[in-house]
Amino acid sequence: MVEVKSFATTRRFDAAKMQKLALFESERFFCDIYCLLPGQEQKPHAHEGSDKVYAVLEGKVEVRVAGETATLSQGEAALAPAGKEHAVANRSG
């Protein structure tokens, strides 16, 4: 059976903090959806054993990877290689 999930229905926003919602998870893979209101951000952190991809479903975000910053728009993605500090922020509003 093919497991199918919707980006549109798997989202939630909270004025108190960024929301991190699991879309898929297995022993070898996970895919989360981050929902950020204007002004919300993820604290910088790193994962030693895995890469991370930030893909923007709607709006714009600022992504920081290893001290460099890029603004991503809907349909764009950025790679945070394993061991590199990374974070995401919604600077709109």
Buried (B, 14 or more C-beta within 10 A) or exposed (E): EEEEEEEEEBBEEEEEEBBEEEBEEEEEEEBEBBBBBEEBBBEEEBBEEEEBEBBBEEEEBBBBBEEEEEEBEEEBEBEBEEEBEBBBBBEEE
